[in-house]
Amino acid sequence: MVIEILMVEDSLADVRLTRRALQKCRVPNNLHVVRDGVEAMAFVQRREPFAQAPRPNLILLDLNLPRKDGRAVLAEIKSDELLKTIPVVVLTTSLAPEDVRTCYQLHANCFMVKPVDLDSFTATILAIEEFWLNRAQLPPN
């Protein structure tokens, strides 16, 4: 089975690092990337231009996004009966306790802070891979 991962991220550098780390995974995966919250909702709801998009098995969500921020995306996903079972890992630079609390109140499955150095960032992505792709049982598409 190939794991479909949606990354909602506006930093091209973070996308490149994530893509590189996920290429090392033992579990086959497809990384789909959208750059803002509006695109994220179009992707998961399969609206144009994402009408043929696969349903993600896992979402990696940044909080600080253009057009619609990650908190609003998280709230919308977790309030939708068809989408709320998709695990959402918040992956952000925010260290604010209020962001952590808010994300868990909105039913995030995990909150992780993006490290700033390359090795730690790669280790974080590999930790996500180890738990979410190797250990956890993801809901079927």
Secondary structure, 3 states (H helix, E strand, C coil): CCEEEEEECCCHHHHHHHHHHHCCCCCCEEEEEECCHHHHHHHHCCCCCCCCCCCCCEEEECCCCCCCCHHHHHHHHHCCCCCCCCCEEEEECCCCHHHHHHHHHCCCCEEEECCCCHHHHHHHHHHHHHHHHHHCCCCCC
